[in-house]
């Protein structure tokens, strides 16, 4: 359990999102840099990353947040800030940039199966 001045909570969210165009770009140095950026975002926003898996074609984030933050805000923070921070590095030249697909999967704590995440990824790929 965690506490704020006015709440005691245990809110954990699974958030999954894909790179733009569903490409497998999250490998090697790109994956390492994205991982560091996501941890920095969590630190800056006062969030706790419980688990983070960067796969070549998606990111699976399990994060704890105070109740004042909606899951949509968390997804927007992690996706938007990470893209801007990553791409800022390459602002002056034609380095590899990243972008994220429009949607995301969000689920609350409890058990989320790998099949649920895989189903989301497959639906996103079918819509591309």
Backbone as XML, in Angstrom:
<?xml version="1.0"?>
<chain id="A" units="angstrom">
  <residue number="1" name="UNK">
    <atom name="N" x="0.836" y="-1.189" z="0.000"/>
    <atom name="CA" x="0.000" y="0.000" z="0.000"/>
    <atom name="C" x="0.875" y="1.246" z="0.000"/>
  </residue>
  <residue number="2" name="UNK">
    <atom name="N" x="0.375" y="2.254" z="-0.690"/>
    <atom name="CA" x="1.046" y="3.542" z="-0.734"/>
    <atom name="C" x="0.078" y="4.594" z="-0.224"/>
  </residue>
  <residue number="3" name="UNK">
    <atom name="N" x="0.610" y="5.726" z="0.161"/>
    <atom name="CA" x="-0.257" y="6.774" z="0.677"/>
    <atom name="C" x="0.138" y="8.132" z="0.127"/>
  </residue>
  <residue number="4" name="UNK">
    <atom name="N" x="-0.868" y="8.977" z="0.019"/>
    <atom name="CA" x="-0.662" y="10.405" z="-0.209"/>
    <atom name="C" x="-1.263" y="11.089" z="1.008"/>
  </residue>
  <residue number="5" name="UNK">
    <atom name="N" x="-1.345" y="12.387" z="0.987"/>
    <atom name="CA" x="-1.943" y="13.076" z="2.144"/>
    <atom name="C" x="-3.389" y="12.670" z="2.375"/>
  </residue>
  <residue number="6" name="UNK">
    <atom name="N" x="-4.088" y="12.324" z="1.274"/>
    <atom name="CA" x="-5.526" y="12.079" z="1.407"/>
    <atom name="C" x="-5.978" y="10.704" z="0.936"/>
  </residue>
  <residue number="7" name="UNK">
    <atom name="N" x="-5.050" y="9.850" z="0.567"/>
    <atom name="CA" x="-5.477" y="8.554" z="0.026"/>
    <atom name="C" x="-4.477" y="7.464" z="0.387"/>
  </residue>
  <residue number="8" name="UNK">
    <atom name="N" x="-5.022" y="6.293" z="0.582"/>
    <atom name="CA" x="-4.228" y="5.077" z="0.664"/>
    <atom name="C" x="-4.613" y="4.273" z="-0.561"/>
  </residue>
  <residue number="9" name="UNK">
    <atom name="N" x="-3.621" y="3.794" z="-1.302"/>
    <atom name="CA" x="-3.952" y="3.178" z="-2.583"/>
    <atom name="C" x="-2.962" y="2.091" z="-2.947"/>
  </residue>
  <residue number="10" name="UNK">
    <atom name="N" x="-3.410" y="1.272" z="-3.865"/>
    <atom name="CA" x="-2.574" y="0.275" z="-4.521"/>
    <atom name="C" x="-3.091" y="0.177" z="-5.954"/>
  </residue>
  <residue number="11" name="UNK">
    <atom name="N" x="-2.711" y="1.148" z="-6.766"/>
    <atom name="CA" x="-3.182" y="1.214" z="-8.150"/>
    <atom name="C" x="-2.021" y="0.933" z="-9.088"/>
  </residue>
  <residue number="12" name="UNK">
    <atom name="N" x="-2.147" y="-0.137" z="-9.827"/>
    <atom name="CA" x="-1.120" y="-0.525" z="-10.781"/>
    <atom name="C" x="-1.780" y="-0.725" z="-12.139"/>
  </residue>
  <residue number="13" name="UNK">
    <atom name="N" x="-1.109" y="-0.236" z="-13.162"/>
    <atom name="CA" x="-1.670" y="-0.304" z="-14.507"/>
    <atom name="C" x="-0.704" y="-1.008" z="-15.455"/>
  </residue>
  <residue number="14" name="UNK">
    <atom name="N" x="-1.268" y="-1.826" z="-16.318"/>
    <atom name="CA" x="-0.530" y="-2.400" z="-17.438"/>
    <atom name="C" x="-0.811" y="-1.478" z="-18.620"/>
  </residue>
  <residue number="15" name="UNK">
    <atom name="N" x="0.229" y="-0.977" z="-19.244"/>
    <atom name="CA" x="0.065" y="-0.146" z="-20.431"/>
    <atom name="C" x="0.959" y="-0.738" z="-21.514"/>
  </residue>
  <residue number="16" name="UNK">
    <atom name="N" x="0.375" y="-0.962" z="-22.669"/>
    <atom name="CA" x="1.112" y="-1.551" z="-23.787"/>
    <atom name="C" x="0.895" y="-0.669" z="-25.009"/>
  </residue>
  <residue number="17" name="UNK">
    <atom name="N" x="1.988" y="-0.363" z="-25.719"/>
    <atom name="CA" x="1.860" y="0.389" z="-26.959"/>
    <atom name="C" x="2.901" y="-0.054" z="-27.970"/>
  </residue>
  <residue number="18" name="UNK">
    <atom name="N" x="2.643" y="0.324" z="-29.221"/>
    <atom name="CA" x="3.454" y="-0.138" z="-30.342"/>
    <atom name="C" x="4.121" y="1.032" z="-31.052"/>
  </residue>
  <residue number="19" name="UNK">
    <atom name="N" x="5.247" y="0.758" z="-31.712"/>
    <atom name="CA" x="5.851" y="1.797" z="-32.546"/>
    <atom name="C" x="4.960" y="2.097" z="-33.746"/>
  </residue>
  <residue number="20" name="UNK">
    <atom name="N" x="5.102" y="3.301" z="-34.252"/>
    <atom name="CA" x="4.379" y="3.698" z="-35.454"/>
    <atom name="C" x="4.722" y="2.734" z="-36.583"/>
  </residue>
  <residue number="21" name="UNK">
    <atom name="N" x="3.765" y="2.414" z="-37.391"/>
    <atom name="CA" x="3.887" y="1.503" z="-38.535"/>
    <atom name="C" x="4.194" y="0.072" z="-38.092"/>
  </residue>
  <residue number="22" name="UNK">
    <atom name="N" x="4.102" y="-0.203" z="-36.799"/>
    <atom name="CA" x="4.255" y="-1.558" z="-36.250"/>
    <atom name="C" x="5.567" y="-2.213" z="-36.664"/>
  </residue>
  <residue number="23" name="UNK">
    <atom name="N" x="6.606" y="-1.420" z="-36.755"/>
    <atom name="CA" x="7.916" y="-1.937" z="-37.122"/>
    <atom name="C" x="8.656" y="-2.433" z="-35.886"/>
  </residue>
  <residue number="24" name="UNK">
    <atom name="N" x="9.561" y="-3.364" z="-36.077"/>
    <atom name="CA" x="10.363" y="-3.913" z="-34.980"/>
    <atom name="C" x="11.638" y="-3.086" z="-34.834"/>
  </residue>
  <residue number="25" name="UNK">
    <atom name="N" x="11.488" y="-1.864" z="-34.307"/>
    <atom name="CA" x="12.615" y="-0.943" z="-34.206"/>
    <atom name="C" x="13.199" y="-0.854" z="-32.797"/>
  </residue>
  <residue number="26" name="UNK">
    <atom name="N" x="12.532" y="-1.450" z="-31.818"/>
    <atom name="CA" x="12.959" y="-1.309" z="-30.433"/>
    <atom name="C" x="13.982" y="-2.383" z="-30.075"/>
  </residue>
  <residue number="27" name="UNK">
    <atom name="N" x="15.168" y="-2.265" z="-30.642"/>
    <atom name="CA" x="16.239" y="-3.235" z="-30.418"/>
    <atom name="C" x="17.535" y="-2.495" z="-30.091"/>
  </residue>
  <residue number="28" name="UNK">
    <atom name="N" x="18.439" y="-3.198" z="-29.463"/>
    <atom name="CA" x="19.792" y="-2.720" z="-29.182"/>
    <atom name="C" x="19.791" y="-1.354" z="-28.506"/>
  </residue>
  <residue number="29" name="UNK">
    <atom name="N" x="20.531" y="-0.381" z="-29.094"/>
    <atom name="CA" x="20.678" y="0.934" z="-28.479"/>
    <atom name="C" x="19.350" y="1.681" z="-28.386"/>
  </residue>
  <residue number="30" name="UNK">
    <atom name="N" x="18.481" y="1.485" z="-29.373"/>
    <atom name="CA" x="17.173" y="2.146" z="-29.353"/>
    <atom name="C" x="16.390" y="1.673" z="-28.135"/>
  </residue>
  <residue number="31" name="UNK">
    <atom name="N" x="16.339" y="0.377" z="-27.908"/>
    <atom name="CA" x="15.613" y="-0.172" z="-26.759"/>
    <atom name="C" x="16.222" y="0.317" z="-25.450"/>
  </residue>
  <residue number="32" name="UNK">
    <atom name="N" x="17.545" y="0.341" z="-25.375"/>
    <atom name="CA" x="18.211" y="0.803" z="-24.150"/>
    <atom name="C" x="17.878" y="2.259" z="-23.860"/>
  </residue>
  <residue number="33" name="UNK">
    <atom name="N" x="17.921" y="3.088" z="-24.897"/>
    <atom name="CA" x="17.630" y="4.516" z="-24.700"/>
    <atom name="C" x="16.162" y="4.714" z="-24.308"/>
  </residue>
  <residue number="34" name="UNK">
    <atom name="N" x="15.242" y="4.018" z="-24.963"/>
    <atom name="CA" x="13.825" y="4.132" z="-24.619"/>
    <atom name="C" x="13.599" y="3.688" z="-23.177"/>
  </residue>
  <residue number="35" name="UNK">
    <atom name="N" x="14.225" y="2.616" z="-22.772"/>
    <atom name="CA" x="14.100" y="2.115" z="-21.398"/>
    <atom name="C" x="14.557" y="3.190" z="-20.396"/>
  </residue>
  <residue number="36" name="UNK">
    <atom name="N" x="15.709" y="3.798" z="-20.649"/>
    <atom name="CA" x="16.222" y="4.846" z="-19.744"/>
    <atom name="C" x="15.276" y="6.046" z="-19.702"/>
  </residue>
  <residue number="37" name="UNK">
    <atom name="N" x="14.755" y="6.438" z="-20.850"/>
    <atom name="CA" x="13.832" y="7.574" z="-20.912"/>
    <atom name="C" x="12.557" y="7.276" z="-20.118"/>
  </residue>
  <residue number="38" name="UNK">
    <atom name="N" x="12.005" y="6.078" z="-20.265"/>
    <atom name="CA" x="10.773" y="5.728" z="-19.543"/>
    <atom name="C" x="10.993" y="5.747" z="-18.041"/>
  </residue>
  <residue number="39" name="UNK">
    <atom name="N" x="12.144" y="5.263" z="-17.586"/>
    <atom name="CA" x="12.453" y="5.307" z="-16.150"/>
    <atom name="C" x="12.608" y="6.758" z="-15.673"/>
  </residue>
  <residue number="40" name="UNK">
    <atom name="N" x="13.194" y="7.595" z="-16.493"/>
    <atom name="CA" x="13.357" y="9.000" z="-16.127"/>
    <atom name="C" x="11.996" y="9.688" z="-16.029"/>
  </residue>
  <residue number="41" name="UNK">
    <atom name="N" x="11.107" y="9.400" z="-16.955"/>
    <atom name="CA" x="9.752" y="9.968" z="-16.916"/>
    <atom name="C" x="9.067" y="9.559" z="-15.615"/>
  </residue>
  <residue number="42" name="UNK">
    <atom name="N" x="9.160" y="8.286" z="-15.270"/>
    <atom name="CA" x="8.537" y="7.803" z="-14.036"/>
    <atom name="C" x="9.100" y="8.544" z="-12.820"/>
  </residue>
  <residue number="43" name="UNK">
    <atom name="N" x="10.403" y="8.696" z="-12.782"/>
    <atom name="CA" x="11.027" y="9.409" z="-11.661"/>
    <atom name="C" x="10.538" y="10.855" z="-11.590"/>
  </residue>
  <residue number="44" name="UNK">
    <atom name="N" x="10.496" y="11.525" z="-12.723"/>
    <atom name="CA" x="10.069" y="12.929" z="-12.758"/>
    <atom name="C" x="8.610" y="13.103" z="-12.360"/>
  </residue>
  <residue number="45" name="UNK">
    <atom name="N" x="7.774" y="12.123" z="-12.666"/>
    <atom name="CA" x="6.341" y="12.220" z="-12.385"/>
    <atom name="C" x="5.955" y="11.570" z="-11.040"/>
  </residue>
  <residue number="46" name="UNK">
    <atom name="N" x="6.923" y="11.019" z="-10.333"/>
    <atom name="CA" x="6.625" y="10.387" z="-9.047"/>
    <atom name="C" x="5.897" y="9.063" z="-9.182"/>
  </residue>
  <residue number="47" name="UNK">
    <atom name="N" x="6.187" y="8.323" z="-10.245"/>
    <atom name="CA" x="5.564" y="7.031" z="-10.495"/>
    <atom name="C" x="6.583" y="5.930" z="-10.245"/>
  </residue>
  <residue number="48" name="UNK">
    <atom name="N" x="6.088" y="4.726" z="-10.019"/>
    <atom name="CA" x="6.977" y="3.584" z="-9.814"/>
    <atom name="C" x="6.785" y="2.576" z="-10.938"/>
  </residue>
  <residue number="49" name="UNK">
    <atom name="N" x="7.847" y="2.319" z="-11.679"/>
    <atom name="CA" x="7.795" y="1.263" z="-12.688"/>
    <atom name="C" x="8.041" y="-0.058" z="-11.978"/>
  </residue>
  <residue number="50" name="UNK">
    <atom name="N" x="7.034" y="-0.915" z="-11.993"/>
    <atom name="CA" x="7.128" y="-2.229" z="-11.367"/>
    <atom name="C" x="7.805" y="-3.202" z="-12.314"/>
  </residue>
  <residue number="51" name="UNK">
    <atom name="N" x="7.454" y="-3.108" z="-13.589"/>
    <atom name="CA" x="8.065" y="-3.954" z="-14.597"/>
    <atom name="C" x="8.012" y="-3.229" z="-15.935"/>
  </residue>
  <residue number="52" name="UNK">
    <atom name="N" x="9.053" y="-3.392" z="-16.720"/>
    <atom name="CA" x="9.120" y="-2.780" z="-18.035"/>
    <atom name="C" x="9.781" y="-3.770" z="-18.973"/>
  </residue>
  <residue number="53" name="UNK">
    <atom name="N" x="9.080" y="-4.105" z="-20.047"/>
    <atom name="CA" x="9.634" y="-4.987" z="-21.066"/>
    <atom name="C" x="9.569" y="-4.259" z="-22.399"/>
  </residue>
  <residue number="54" name="UNK">
    <atom name="N" x="10.728" y="-4.063" z="-23.003"/>
    <atom name="CA" x="10.792" y="-3.444" z="-24.323"/>
    <atom name="C" x="11.060" y="-4.565" z="-25.319"/>
  </residue>
  <residue number="55" name="UNK">
    <atom name="N" x="10.043" y="-4.901" z="-26.085"/>
    <atom name="CA" x="10.148" y="-5.901" z="-27.138"/>
    <atom name="C" x="10.425" y="-5.175" z="-28.455"/>
  </residue>
  <residue number="56" name="UNK">
    <atom name="N" x="10.921" y="-5.858" z="-29.469"/>
    <atom name="CA" x="11.197" y="-5.169" z="-30.739"/>
    <atom name="C" x="9.984" y="-4.452" z="-31.331"/>
  </residue>
  <residue number="57" name="UNK">
    <atom name="N" x="8.768" y="-5.000" z="-31.068"/>
    <atom name="CA" x="7.578" y="-4.424" z="-31.697"/>
    <atom name="C" x="6.543" y="-3.877" z="-30.721"/>
  </residue>
  <residue number="58" name="UNK">
    <atom name="N" x="6.849" y="-3.798" z="-29.426"/>
    <atom name="CA" x="5.936" y="-3.184" z="-28.475"/>
    <atom name="C" x="6.611" y="-2.970" z="-27.126"/>
  </residue>
  <residue number="59" name="UNK">
    <atom name="N" x="5.964" y="-2.133" z="-26.317"/>
    <atom name="CA" x="6.430" y="-1.879" z="-24.952"/>
    <atom name="C" x="5.335" y="-2.316" z="-24.004"/>
  </residue>
  <residue number="60" name="UNK">
    <atom name="N" x="5.739" y="-3.049" z="-22.971"/>
    <atom name="CA" x="4.824" y="-3.511" z="-21.933"/>
    <atom name="C" x="5.290" y="-2.875" z="-20.631"/>
  </residue>
  <residue number="61" name="UNK">
    <atom name="N" x="4.470" y="-1.989" z="-20.072"/>
    <atom name="CA" x="4.808" y="-1.239" z="-18.874"/>
    <atom name="C" x="3.813" y="-1.573" z="-17.773"/>
  </residue>
  <residue number="62" name="UNK">
    <atom name="N" x="4.327" y="-1.900" z="-16.603"/>
    <atom name="CA" x="3.499" y="-2.116" z="-15.419"/>
    <atom name="C" x="3.928" y="-1.048" z="-14.432"/>
  </residue>
  <residue number="63" name="UNK">
    <atom name="N" x="3.032" y="-0.093" z="-14.163"/>
    <atom name="CA" x="3.389" y="1.097" z="-13.398"/>
    <atom name="C" x="2.394" y="1.343" z="-12.268"/>
  </residue>
  <residue number="64" name="UNK">
    <atom name="N" x="2.920" y="1.799" z="-11.138"/>
    <atom name="CA" x="2.090" y="2.170" z="-9.996"/>
    <atom name="C" x="1.937" y="3.682" z="-9.986"/>
  </residue>
  <residue number="65" name="UNK">
    <atom name="N" x="0.698" y="4.131" z="-9.751"/>
    <atom name="CA" x="0.403" y="5.561" z="-9.813"/>
    <atom name="C" x="-0.580" y="5.962" z="-8.728"/>
  </residue>
  <residue number="66" name="UNK">
    <atom name="N" x="-0.452" y="7.180" z="-8.206"/>
    <atom name="CA" x="-1.478" y="7.682" z="-7.285"/>
    <atom name="C" x="-2.816" y="7.811" z="-8.004"/>
  </residue>
  <residue number="67" name="UNK">
    <atom name="N" x="-3.918" y="7.818" z="-7.255"/>
    <atom name="CA" x="-5.242" y="7.854" z="-7.883"/>
    <atom name="C" x="-5.549" y="9.140" z="-8.649"/>
  </residue>
  <residue number="68" name="UNK">
    <atom name="N" x="-4.768" y="10.180" z="-8.461"/>
    <atom name="CA" x="-5.043" y="11.442" z="-9.176"/>
    <atom name="C" x="-4.707" y="11.354" z="-10.667"/>
  </residue>
  <residue number="69" name="UNK">
    <atom name="N" x="-3.993" y="10.308" z="-11.099"/>
    <atom name="CA" x="-3.608" y="10.176" z="-12.502"/>
    <atom name="C" x="-4.458" y="9.120" z="-13.203"/>
  </residue>
  <residue number="70" name="UNK">
    <atom name="N" x="-5.163" y="9.527" z="-14.233"/>
    <atom name="CA" x="-5.948" y="8.595" z="-15.035"/>
    <atom name="C" x="-5.003" y="7.753" z="-15.896"/>
  </residue>
  <residue number="71" name="UNK">
    <atom name="N" x="-5.391" y="6.517" z="-16.206"/>
    <atom name="CA" x="-4.559" y="5.687" z="-17.083"/>
    <atom name="C" x="-4.267" y="6.354" z="-18.428"/>
  </residue>
  <residue number="72" name="UNK">
    <atom name="N" x="-5.221" y="7.098" z="-18.954"/>
    <atom name="CA" x="-4.992" y="7.790" z="-20.231"/>
    <atom name="C" x="-3.885" y="8.834" z="-20.098"/>
  </residue>
  <residue number="73" name="UNK">
    <atom name="N" x="-3.818" y="9.509" z="-18.969"/>
    <atom name="CA" x="-2.762" y="10.490" z="-18.740"/>
    <atom name="C" x="-1.400" y="9.796" z="-18.667"/>
  </residue>
  <residue number="74" name="UNK">
    <atom name="N" x="-1.358" y="8.659" z="-17.985"/>
    <atom name="CA" x="-0.105" y="7.907" z="-17.883"/>
    <atom name="C" x="0.382" y="7.493" z="-19.269"/>
  </residue>
  <residue number="75" name="UNK">
    <atom name="N" x="-0.521" y="6.948" z="-20.081"/>
    <atom name="CA" x="-0.148" y="6.529" z="-21.441"/>
    <atom name="C" x="0.335" y="7.730" z="-22.249"/>
  </residue>
  <residue number="76" name="UNK">
    <atom name="N" x="-0.365" y="8.850" z="-22.140"/>
    <atom name="CA" x="0.041" y="10.046" z="-22.882"/>
    <atom name="C" x="1.409" y="10.539" z="-22.422"/>
  </residue>
  <residue number="77" name="UNK">
    <atom name="N" x="1.651" y="10.533" z="-21.115"/>
    <atom name="CA" x="2.960" y="10.952" z="-20.611"/>
    <atom name="C" x="4.066" y="10.060" z="-21.163"/>
  </residue>
  <residue number="78" name="UNK">
    <atom name="N" x="3.920" y="8.763" z="-20.970"/>
    <atom name="CA" x="4.989" y="7.855" z="-21.377"/>
    <atom name="C" x="5.208" y="7.874" z="-22.892"/>
  </residue>
  <residue number="79" name="UNK">
    <atom name="N" x="4.142" y="7.884" z="-23.656"/>
    <atom name="CA" x="4.292" y="7.884" z="-25.111"/>
    <atom name="C" x="4.800" y="9.233" z="-25.619"/>
  </residue>
  <residue number="80" name="UNK">
    <atom name="N" x="4.158" y="10.307" z="-25.203"/>
    <atom name="CA" x="4.497" y="11.625" z="-25.722"/>
    <atom name="C" x="5.871" y="12.110" z="-25.298"/>
  </residue>
  <residue number="81" name="UNK">
    <atom name="N" x="6.147" y="12.040" z="-24.009"/>
    <atom name="CA" x="7.427" y="12.528" z="-23.509"/>
    <atom name="C" x="8.570" y="11.679" z="-24.037"/>
  </residue>
  <residue number="82" name="UNK">
    <atom name="N" x="8.385" y="10.356" z="-24.088"/>
    <atom name="CA" x="9.479" y="9.497" z="-24.559"/>
    <atom name="C" x="9.801" y="9.779" z="-26.026"/>
  </residue>
  <residue number="83" name="UNK">
    <atom name="N" x="8.794" y="9.996" z="-26.833"/>
    <atom name="CA" x="9.028" y="10.286" z="-28.246"/>
    <atom name="C" x="9.777" y="11.611" z="-28.398"/>
  </residue>
  <residue number="84" name="UNK">
    <atom name="N" x="9.325" y="12.629" z="-27.672"/>
    <atom name="CA" x="9.992" y="13.931" z="-27.766"/>
    <atom name="C" x="11.438" y="13.862" z="-27.270"/>
  </residue>
  <residue number="85" name="UNK">
    <atom name="N" x="11.656" y="13.209" z="-26.125"/>
    <atom name="CA" x="13.019" y="13.113" z="-25.581"/>
    <atom name="C" x="13.924" y="12.311" z="-26.504"/>
  </residue>
  <residue number="86" name="UNK">
    <atom name="N" x="13.441" y="11.215" z="-27.012"/>
    <atom name="CA" x="14.264" y="10.388" z="-27.910"/>
    <atom name="C" x="14.597" y="11.163" z="-29.183"/>
  </residue>
  <residue number="87" name="UNK">
    <atom name="N" x="13.598" y="11.771" z="-29.789"/>
    <atom name="CA" x="13.792" y="12.440" z="-31.070"/>
    <atom name="C" x="14.563" y="13.750" z="-30.941"/>
  </residue>
  <residue number="88" name="UNK">
    <atom name="N" x="14.547" y="14.369" z="-29.765"/>
    <atom name="CA" x="15.309" y="15.598" z="-29.544"/>
    <atom name="C" x="16.795" y="15.367" z="-29.786"/>
  </residue>
  <residue number="89" name="UNK">
    <atom name="N" x="17.259" y="14.198" z="-29.459"/>
    <atom name="CA" x="18.670" y="13.843" z="-29.653"/>
    <atom name="C" x="19.070" y="13.950" z="-31.122"/>
  </residue>
  <residue number="90" name="UNK">
    <atom name="N" x="18.132" y="13.684" z="-32.015"/>
    <atom name="CA" x="18.426" y="13.661" z="-33.445"/>
    <atom name="C" x="17.878" y="14.889" z="-34.175"/>
  </residue>
  <residue number="91" name="UNK">
    <atom name="N" x="17.620" y="15.969" z="-33.455"/>
    <atom name="CA" x="16.981" y="17.140" z="-34.050"/>
    <atom name="C" x="17.819" y="17.776" z="-35.151"/>
  </residue>
  <residue number="92" name="UNK">
    <atom name="N" x="19.133" y="17.696" z="-35.050"/>
    <atom name="CA" x="19.993" y="18.389" z="-35.999"/>
    <atom name="C" x="20.481" y="17.543" z="-37.160"/>
  </residue>
  <residue number="93" name="UNK">
    <atom name="N" x="20.115" y="16.261" z="-37.195"/>
    <atom name="CA" x="20.559" y="15.426" z="-38.305"/>
    <atom name="C" x="19.555" y="14.297" z="-38.537"/>
  </residue>
  <residue number="94" name="UNK">
    <atom name="N" x="19.813" y="13.496" z="-39.533"/>
    <atom name="CA" x="18.860" y="12.467" z="-39.950"/>
    <atom name="C" x="19.088" y="11.145" z="-39.236"/>
  </residue>
  <residue number="95" name="UNK">
    <atom name="N" x="19.140" y="11.156" z="-37.921"/>
    <atom name="CA" x="19.269" y="9.916" z="-37.172"/>
    <atom name="C" x="17.943" y="9.192" z="-37.123"/>
  </residue>
  <residue number="96" name="UNK">
    <atom name="N" x="17.966" y="7.973" z="-36.615"/>
    <atom name="CA" x="16.741" y="7.183" z="-36.511"/>
    <atom name="C" x="15.831" y="7.785" z="-35.447"/>
  </residue>
  <residue number="97" name="UNK">
    <atom name="N" x="14.606" y="8.113" z="-35.831"/>
    <atom name="CA" x="13.630" y="8.671" z="-34.904"/>
    <atom name="C" x="12.576" y="7.609" z="-34.615"/>
  </residue>
  <residue number="98" name="UNK">
    <atom name="N" x="11.890" y="7.787" z="-33.486"/>
    <atom name="CA" x="10.812" y="6.858" z="-33.160"/>
    <atom name="C" x="9.505" y="7.628" z="-33.039"/>
  </residue>
  <residue number="99" name="UNK">
    <atom name="N" x="8.438" y="6.930" z="-33.269"/>
    <atom name="CA" x="7.102" y="7.446" z="-33.059"/>
    <atom name="C" x="6.236" y="6.289" z="-32.613"/>
  </residue>
  <residue number="100" name="UNK">
    <atom name="N" x="5.130" y="6.612" z="-32.007"/>
    <atom name="CA" x="4.254" y="5.564" z="-31.470"/>
    <atom name="C" x="2.948" y="5.517" z="-32.246"/>
  </residue>
  <residue number="101" name="UNK">
    <atom name="N" x="2.390" y="4.319" z="-32.361"/>
    <atom name="CA" x="1.059" y="4.147" z="-32.958"/>
    <atom name="C" x="0.043" y="4.896" z="-32.094"/>
  </residue>
  <residue number="102" name="UNK">
    <atom name="N" x="-1.099" y="5.197" z="-32.648"/>
    <atom name="CA" x="-2.072" y="6.047" z="-31.957"/>
    <atom name="C" x="-2.626" y="5.463" z="-30.666"/>
  </residue>
  <residue number="103" name="UNK">
    <atom name="N" x="-2.944" y="4.198" z="-30.631"/>
    <atom name="CA" x="-3.640" y="3.640" z="-29.482"/>
    <atom name="C" x="-2.703" y="3.043" z="-28.453"/>
  </residue>
  <residue number="104" name="UNK">
    <atom name="N" x="-3.315" y="2.450" z="-27.458"/>
    <atom name="CA" x="-2.592" y="1.738" z="-26.414"/>
    <atom name="C" x="-3.565" y="0.792" z="-25.719"/>
  </residue>
  <residue number="105" name="UNK">
    <atom name="N" x="-3.017" y="-0.170" z="-25.009"/>
    <atom name="CA" x="-3.815" y="-1.044" z="-24.155"/>
    <atom name="C" x="-3.571" y="-0.596" z="-22.727"/>
  </residue>
  <residue number="106" name="UNK">
    <atom name="N" x="-4.628" y="-0.499" z="-21.934"/>
    <atom name="CA" x="-4.491" y="-0.204" z="-20.510"/>
    <atom name="C" x="-5.358" y="-1.174" z="-19.732"/>
  </residue>
  <residue number="107" name="UNK">
    <atom name="N" x="-4.776" y="-1.763" z="-18.709"/>
    <atom name="CA" x="-5.512" y="-2.663" z="-17.829"/>
    <atom name="C" x="-5.096" y="-2.382" z="-16.396"/>
  </residue>
  <residue number="108" name="UNK">
    <atom name="N" x="-5.974" y="-2.681" z="-15.469"/>
    <atom name="CA" x="-5.645" y="-2.469" z="-14.066"/>
    <atom name="C" x="-4.909" y="-3.677" z="-13.518"/>
  </residue>
  <residue number="109" name="UNK">
    <atom name="N" x="-4.377" y="-3.504" z="-12.313"/>
    <atom name="CA" x="-3.635" y="-4.584" z="-11.670"/>
    <atom name="C" x="-4.519" y="-5.805" z="-11.544"/>
  </residue>
  <residue number="110" name="UNK">
    <atom name="N" x="-3.890" y="-6.882" z="-11.403"/>
    <atom name="CA" x="-4.565" y="-8.156" z="-11.428"/>
    <atom name="C" x="-3.801" y="-8.966" z="-12.433"/>
  </residue>
  <residue number="111" name="UNK">
    <atom name="N" x="-4.406" y="-9.941" z="-12.952"/>
    <atom name="CA" x="-3.681" y="-10.791" z="-13.887"/>
    <atom name="C" x="-4.026" y="-10.390" z="-15.306"/>
  </residue>
  <residue number="112" name="UNK">
    <atom name="N" x="-3.015" y="-10.029" z="-16.050"/>
    <atom name="CA" x="-3.205" y="-9.815" z="-17.485"/>
    <atom name="C" x="-2.364" y="-10.887" z="-18.168"/>
  </residue>
  <residue number="113" name="UNK">
    <atom name="N" x="-3.001" y="-11.647" z="-18.981"/>
    <atom name="CA" x="-2.300" y="-12.759" z="-19.615"/>
    <atom name="C" x="-1.512" y="-12.280" z="-20.820"/>
  </residue>
  <residue number="114" name="UNK">
    <atom name="N" x="-0.511" y="-13.044" z="-21.169"/>
    <atom name="CA" x="0.250" y="-12.715" z="-22.370"/>
    <atom name="C" x="-0.659" y="-12.809" z="-23.593"/>
  </residue>
  <residue number="115" name="UNK">
    <atom name="N" x="-1.706" y="-13.648" z="-23.521"/>
    <atom name="CA" x="-2.648" y="-13.754" z="-24.634"/>
    <atom name="C" x="-3.414" y="-12.448" z="-24.830"/>
  </residue>
  <residue number="116" name="UNK">
    <atom name="N" x="-3.757" y="-11.760" z="-23.738"/>
    <atom name="CA" x="-4.453" y="-10.487" z="-23.838"/>
    <atom name="C" x="-3.583" y="-9.456" z="-24.539"/>
  </residue>
  <residue number="117" name="UNK">
    <atom name="N" x="-2.332" y="-9.378" z="-24.140"/>
    <atom name="CA" x="-1.406" y="-8.436" z="-24.757"/>
    <atom name="C" x="-1.193" y="-8.798" z="-26.225"/>
  </residue>
  <residue number="118" name="UNK">
    <atom name="N" x="-1.004" y="-10.070" z="-26.506"/>
    <atom name="CA" x="-0.789" y="-10.521" z="-27.884"/>
    <atom name="C" x="-2.012" y="-10.216" z="-28.751"/>
  </residue>
  <residue number="119" name="UNK">
    <atom name="N" x="-3.204" y="-10.402" z="-28.197"/>
    <atom name="CA" x="-4.430" y="-10.101" z="-28.930"/>
    <atom name="C" x="-4.492" y="-8.622" z="-29.289"/>
  </residue>
  <residue number="120" name="UNK">
    <atom name="N" x="-4.114" y="-7.756" z="-28.349"/>
    <atom name="CA" x="-4.091" y="-6.318" z="-28.622"/>
    <atom name="C" x="-3.125" y="-6.005" z="-29.758"/>
  </residue>
  <residue number="121" name="UNK">
    <atom name="N" x="-1.932" y="-6.566" z="-29.705"/>
    <atom name="CA" x="-0.922" y="-6.301" z="-30.726"/>
    <atom name="C" x="-1.424" y="-6.765" z="-32.098"/>
  </residue>
  <residue number="122" name="UNK">
    <atom name="N" x="-2.032" y="-7.949" z="-32.139"/>
    <atom name="CA" x="-2.533" y="-8.469" z="-33.409"/>
    <atom name="C" x="-3.647" y="-7.600" z="-33.971"/>
  </residue>
  <residue number="123" name="UNK">
    <atom name="N" x="-4.550" y="-7.106" z="-33.115"/>
    <atom name="CA" x="-5.617" y="-6.213" z="-33.578"/>
    <atom name="C" x="-5.039" y="-4.926" z="-34.155"/>
  </residue>
  <residue number="124" name="UNK">
    <atom name="N" x="-3.995" y="-4.393" z="-33.515"/>
    <atom name="CA" x="-3.371" y="-3.167" z="-34.002"/>
    <atom name="C" x="-2.722" y="-3.398" z="-35.363"/>
  </residue>
  <residue number="125" name="UNK">
    <atom name="N" x="-2.075" y="-4.539" z="-35.512"/>
    <atom name="CA" x="-1.431" y="-4.857" z="-36.782"/>
    <atom name="C" x="-2.456" y="-5.046" z="-37.885"/>
  </residue>
  <residue number="126" name="UNK">
    <atom name="N" x="-3.618" y="-5.622" z="-37.550"/>
    <atom name="CA" x="-4.666" y="-5.839" z="-38.543"/>
    <atom name="C" x="-5.278" y="-4.501" z="-38.991"/>
  </residue>
  <residue number="127" name="UNK">
    <atom name="N" x="-5.296" y="-3.515" z="-38.092"/>
    <atom name="CA" x="-5.868" y="-2.206" z="-38.418"/>
    <atom name="C" x="-4.912" y="-1.333" z="-39.214"/>
  </residue>
  <residue number="128" name="UNK">
    <atom name="N" x="-3.641" y="-1.723" z="-39.276"/>
    <atom name="CA" x="-2.644" y="-0.865" z="-39.958"/>
    <atom name="C" x="-2.819" y="-0.891" z="-41.460"/>
  </residue>
</chain>
